[in-house]
Amino acid sequence: RMVINLAEIGQGAAGIGVEGVRAAEEFAQIRTQEEGTLPEMTMTIFERTDPHFAAIEARLAAVDALRGELGDGGLLPSVRSAVRELDAGRQTVGELVANYRRARAFVPEFLGFLGPKTYLILAHNNAELLPTGGLVTVIGTLRVEDGRIEQLDFEDAVEFSRRWRLSSDIYVEPPAPLKQYLLKDFTWNLDVSNWSPDFPTSAREAQRFFELGGGFPVDGVIGINVSTLERLLGVTGPVTVDEYGVTVTSENAFDLTEEHTRVPFEPKGDRKEFVALLADLVLERVLRPSPGMWSPLVDAIQDLGNEKNLLLFAHDSGQQELIREFGWDGEVNSSSGDYLMLVDASVNSTKLNVVLEQTIDIEVRLSSAGSARTVVTVDYANNLAPWVEGRDPELVRRLMLEGLYGGYLRLFVPEGSRIVSVRDEHREIGLEEFGEELGLTVFGRFFALPRDTRQRLVFEYIVPAAVGTKSDTWHYRLELTKQPGQKPLPVTLRVVPPERMEITSTTANGNAYAADSELEFVLDRDWTLEFELSRRS
């Protein structure tokens, strides 16, 4: 029976491959024969590829059933190896089908095929980092219907907030650290509406300020940043903004955008005119990709979502649930076990995050009672000097002032965690903020970092119930959440078991690692790290 099952599995896998090829051929035909932009082709693409994905799904279900009959015991080594490859392939195909089904449910409504949709676009400058991506310097409104962009307008967010303050006596109390270190006596406003690291929360705040300033209700919010633009330019290639006589690449996008938006500039003297022109050029290439650009473009958009450089929020609960399943919601939502999110905010009105370097060291000591004593060490380096070389001194002055970085760091950890100490490399400095937010405990601290210097912050705290215990086997799970807009950060994680226990297995984002107590990785997306522990024999 095993031989028959393996033969039928092979036949099913071949059928899946054939249907995949046919779906790709349909896609290629649509690409060459249909008129219009990629979003306008959406329904045609789905209608012509639906039968092939339905066939793939049915064949995969049959393969899964046959695989279940095989089991894992009694397999010869050569067969066991082949079955492992089969399992990996089944998982890949299953994820592909699941993503297709999600896209099939989400995209038509998002692109206005079920009725027009309007979105608020928040363009964050993550060179001036704030919790969900950076200072909001540009806002846009986008109206789509049947996949067509019916209206796309951009506006200077700073000017928008200035007009609101001049025309209204409304004062909105800012969060305490934002008020103390940045806004002082100014009202909370759209530019810095994203003090919460939870994008749905910040999106609602931004929409509130947008409407207070005269904006209209929208169906959802889209968050992008400078990294989004750079990544898309890496796919589309350079674009030339004729009105300004410059060619923008992924390497110079930040410099040119800052040069032409920090002060009034022709044409029309609009500080954000350059951004609007650049956005139109990049969008034209993204919406009408050349044949060789399709696959890299899909990969880039997927990576931007995974890395939280592209975030979506929808008021419709069904749409929002699909966004959550894609992982593009930017929601802060911890489950059982341990949790850590480091949230940096620039509160000195500079663009120094473009030169700031950080590393993170995390040591978790598990106790026999199931608690965790955690030490998080964050090293910062303000490397302004190399960046200044060869750049316009006036631009440097406007962007970086005197090179002093004012940072406010918050740690979001499991509710009920207790702080032990906060110190720099010299002494105990204590907490400035201790509270509860988003169902988590928050520790916060301001620090100043002059140009071309280094700084270390060390947070030590206790998580009372960090470990799941079941007889002699323990399970420690740490969710490490990436901040939107933050650059990829090197992380070292050490997990120290209690006495007379050892780590027997380690997985990171579902991938098995050697059963080791120390991992090194890059925090470029959310990570889930799991450790199984057993008593030493």
N, C-alpha and C positions, 0 to 999 in steps of 0.2 A: 504493500500500500504506500510505503514511503516513496518508492520509485515513481509510482503513478502520480502521487501528489507533487513531487518535484517536477515531473514532466508537465503537468497541468499548470503549475506555477510559472514555468518557463514560457508556456504558450500564452498565459495571461499577461506576463510582463512584455512579451513581444507585441501583443495587441495594444497595450498601453503606449508603447513606443510608436506604433503606427498611427494611433489617434493623435498623439502629440505632434507628429510630423504633419498630419493633415490640418490640425489647428494652425500650425505655423504657416502652412501654405495659404490657408484662407486669409490669415493676417497679412501676408505679403501681397496677395492679390488686392486686398482692400487698399493697402498702402499705395499701390501703383495705379489703381483704376479709379478710386473715389476722389471727388473734389472736396475741398474744405480742410479745416484744421483737424488736428488729432481729437480734440474734444467733440467736434461736430460728427466725427465718424464713430463715436462711442457705441451707439445703439446698433449700427450695422456690424461692428466688430463682435458685439455680444451675440447678436442673432445668428451670425454665421459660425461662431466658435462654440456656442452652447451645446449643439449635438455632440461635438467631439469631447467636450469636458464631461458631459453626461455619460458617454461611453467609457471614458477613463475612470470615472467614479465607480461605475458598475464593475468594470474589470478589476479595479483595486479591491473592491469589497469581496470579490470572489477569491482573489489572491490572499487577502487577509484571512478568509475562512480556511483555506487550504493550509496556510502557515500555522494557524491555530491547531489544526489536527496534527501537524508534525511534532509540536512540543519542542523541548530543549534537551531532553534526556536521551541517551542511547545513540547519539549521532556520532558518526566517524569524524575524526579531526578535519579531514578535507571537506566533508559535508558541513560541519559546524562553521567553518570559515566562510563557505558560500552562503550559508543561512544568515550569518552576520551581515554580509554585504547586501543580501536581500532585505533584511530588516532596515538597514540604512536607506536603501532605495525606496522602500515602502514609506518611510517617514518623509523623505523628500517629496515624493509624489503626493502624499497626503497633505503636506503643507501647501503645495502648489494648488491643489484642488480647493483647499479651504480658503486660500487667499483669493482665488478666482470667485468663489461664491460670495465672499465678503464684498469684493469689488463690484460684483453683479448687483448686489443689494444696495450698495452705497452710492456708486458713481452716478447713475441716472438722476437720482434726486439731487445730489450735490451740484450737478452741472445744469440743473434746471429743465430736465426733460419732463418732469412731472409738474411743472409750473416754475415761473421765474424765481430766482434766488438772489439775495443781496448779501454781501459780506463786507465786513470791516477788515482791512489789512493793516496790521501793525508791523512796521519795518523797524526792528530793533538794531541799534548799533552796539554789538557785543564787544567793541573796543572800549566801551564805557558800560561794563557789565552790571546788570541788575538781575533779580532772581529768575525771571522767565525769558532772558535773552539779551537785555541791554536797554539803554535809554531809548524810548520811543521817539525817533527823530522825524519820521515820515508816517503819515497815515494815508490809506487809500480806501476807496469804495469801489466794489466790483459787483456788477449786475450781470448774471448769466441766464440765458434762456435757450433751451434746445442745444446746449453745448456752445452757443455763440456768446462772445463777450459783447454785451449790448452797451456797457458803459464801464469805463475804468478811469478814475481820477485820483491824483495824488495831491497831498497838501502838507505843508510844513507843520509838523505837530507842535513845535515850540511856538510858532506864530498863532496856531489855532488856540493854544492855551492862553497866550497873551491876550488875544481878543476877548476870550471868555472872561478873564480876570478884569479887563477894563470895562466890560459891559454888565458885569454882575457883581453883587456884593456877597455872593455865596462863599462861605468858608467851609471847607471840608477838612476835618482834623486828620493829619497824616499819622501813620504808624510812628511810635515814639522815636526809634533810631533814625528814621528818615527825616523827621522834624529836627532832631538835635544836630545832626551832622550835615544835612544838605539843604533842606527847605527853610529852616529857621522860622520866620514869620509868614512865609508864603503858604497858600492853601495847597493841599494835595491836588494833583492835576493829572491830565492824560499822559504827559511825558514820562512820569515816574509812577504810573498807576500799577505797575507790576511788582509790588513789594512782596506779594505772595509767590512762592516757588511753584504753586499749583496753577497750571495754565487755565483751567476752567474758571478759577476764582479771579485771576488777573484779567482774563478776557471779559468777564462780566464787569469788573471795575473800569476797564478801558471803555467799554460800551456806555457805562453810566456817565463817564466824563464826556464822551463823544456827544451824547444826547443833551447833557447840560450845556454844552457849547453850541447847540443848535443842530446837531446831527440827527439823523432819522433812525428808527429802529432797523435792525438787520437780522438776518437769519442765522448768522454765525460769524466767527472771527478766525482769521488766518494769521499766524505768527511766522515771520521770517526774520533773517538777520544778515549781516555782511557775509558770513560763511555760506549762507544759502546762495547768494549772488556769485561768490567765488567758485563754488562747486558747479553751478550751472554754466558759468563761463568756461570752466574746464572741459565741459562737454560740447558746448556750442562753438567754442573758439572765440577769438577776439572780435569785438564789435567796435565800429567807429562812430562816434557821436560827432557828426559833421558840424553841427552848430557850435561846438566848442573846439573843434580841430584836434580831438584826442582819440586814441584807440585804447579801449579798455580790455584788459586781460585779467585772468584769475590772479596774477601776481601784483598788478597795480590798481586793482579795483578800489581798495580801501583808500590809498593815497589820493587818487583822482576824485573819488566821491567826496572826501573831506575837503580837498582843495577847492572844489566848485560848489560846495554847499555850506561852508562855514560863514561866508560873507556874501552879500549881493553880487551877482555876476550876470552879465549879459548871456542870452537874450532875456528880455522882459524883467530883469532884475529880480527874478523869483529864486529864492535860495534853494528851492527843491526842484526847479525846472530840470536840472541835470539828471536828477534821479528819475523823473518821469520819462525823459527821453531815453535814458539807458534801459529802464524797465520795458518800454515799448520794443526796443531793439532785441533784447534778450527774449522777451515773450514771443515775438514773431518767430524766432528760431526754435524755441521750445514747442510752440504750437504747430509749426510746420517743419518737423525734423527731416533732415536728409536721410536716405535709406540706411546709411551706416551709423546714424546717430540714435536710432530707436532703442536698441538694447542698452547702450551706455546711459541713455537718458532715463530709462526705467530704473536701472541700477542706482543712478545718482539720486533720483527722487526717493527710492526706498531707503537708501543710506541716510539721506537728510532727515527723513522721518524717524529712523531708528536712533540717530544721533541727536535728536531734539533740536535740529536747526530748521525744521518745518513742523509747525504745530497747528492743529485744527480744533475748533470748538463749534458745536451746533446746538441750538436751543432745542431742536427736536430730539426727544430722548432716544428714539430708535436710531437716528443718525449718530448721536453721540456714543451709543453703545458700540456701533460698528467702528467708529474712530478709536474707541478704547481697545477693541479687539485687534486693530491694526497696530496699536501701540504708539499712535501719533497724538494722543490726547494730552500728554504732559501732566497727567494727574498724579498727585502725591497720595499714594494709597498703600499703606503698609498692611501686611497680613500677619499671621502669627510668627513668632520667632524674633530675630534681631533685625534692626533696620538702621541705616545711616544715610543721610543726605547732607553734603556740605554745600552751603549756599553762600556765594560771595557777592558782595555789592560794592560798586565804586561810588563813594559818597563825597568826592572832592572835585567833580566836574572836569575830569581829564579823560584822555583816551589811552591811558597807560596799560589797560588790559592787553593791548596789542603786543606789549613788550614784557609783560609780567610772566614769569615762569613759576610753576608750582609743582611740588611733589607731595604725595600723601603716604604716610606710614601708619598702619593700623595694627595694633597688637591686642588680641582678645585672650584673656586668661579666664578659662572656665573653672568654676568651683564645683565641689562635690554636691553642693546644694542646688546646682542648676543655674546659678547667676553668672553674669559675665562682667569682668572688670576690664574695661576697654580704654586704651590710650591711643588717641588720634593725634599724630604730629603732622603739621602742615608747614612746609618750608616754602617761603616766597623769595623771589629774586627780582628786583626792579632793574632790568637790563636796558636802560634807556640809551646809554652811550653808543653802542653799535648801531642802533636804529637811527640816531641823529645824523650819522655820517652821510654826507651827500644830499641831504634834504634841505629844502628852503627853510632858513632860520625862522622866518615869520610864521610859516606853517607849523613848525615845531613849537613855537611859543604859544600859538593859539590852541593847539591840541593838547599840549603837555604842561602848560603853565611853567612852573619851576621844577617839574619832575617829581613832585611829592604825591605819592599814591595814598589816598585815604580809603581804607578798606573796612568793611563790616562783615564779619564771618559769623554765620549761624550754622549750628549742627542740629538737624532734626533726627531725633532718636526715639526709641519706644516710650510710650506714655508711662510715667512713673519712674523713669530713670533718675538717678541721683548724681549730682555733680560732686566730684572729689576735689579737683583743682583745675585751675587754668593758669598757665605760666608761659613766659617767653623763654629765651635761652638763658636768661639771667636770674629771673625771680618769679615768684607768684604774683599774678596781676589781677586775678579774680574775674568773675562774670559781670557783664553789664545788663544782660537780659536773661531772664529765666521765666518761661511760661509754657502755655499749652496752645497748640495750633494744629489744625488738620488731624486731630486725634493723636498727636505726637507731642513729646516734650522738646522744647527749644532752648538751646544755650547760645548766647550771642556775645560778641566782643568786637570792639573797634580797635584798629591798629593803624599806625602811620608808618609809611615806608619811603624814605627819601630816595632820590635817584641813585642808581648804581650801588645799592646796599641790599642786605639780606635780612630776613626776619623769620623767626620760628614761633609758632603758636602750638601749645600742647594742651589738649583737653583730656582729662581723665574722669571717667564716670562709671557708674555701676548700673547694669540692666538686671533687674531682680529675677525675671523668669525668661532667660534667653534660650534655654535648652529643652528640647522635648525628650523626656526619659521614658523608656519602656523596658522594664526588667534590666538586663545587662547591656542593652544597646541604647545609645544616646544619639540624638539627631540635632545638630546645630545648623541653623539656616540663617544666613545674613543676606538681606537685600541691600545692595549698594546702588543708590539712585544718582544718575548724572543730572547736573543742573543744565537746563536749556541754555544754549549759547556759549557755554564754557568750552574752552579748547580741550582736546584729549589730555588727560593728566596721568602720569605714571603712578601706580599704586603698588605698595608692598603690603601684603596681609599675612600676619602670623596668628595662628590659633594654637594656644597652649592648653592641652587637655588637663583635667584634674589628675592628681596622683593615682597611680596604678591603672590609668586608662590610656588608650592609644587611638590614633586616627586610623581607621581601616579603609575608608574610601572618601574620595573628594570629587565633587563635580562642580563645574562652573558653567552657568547657562546651559545645563543639560549635558555638557560634554565631560566625560570621565578624565580625571587626571591621576597621576601617581598619588598614593595615599600619603600626602605630605602635609606638614603643618604650615608651610610657607608658600605663598603664591605671589608672582609678579605679573601684572597685566596693566593694560591701559584703560582708563575709565573714559571710553568714548561713547558709551551707551549704558543702559541699566545692566547691572550684573546681579545674578542670584547665585550665591556660593553655598554649597551644602557639604557638610562633613558628617560622616558616620563614625561613632566612637564605640569601642568595646573595652571591657576589662581585660587587662593583660592576663594571660594564662600562667 
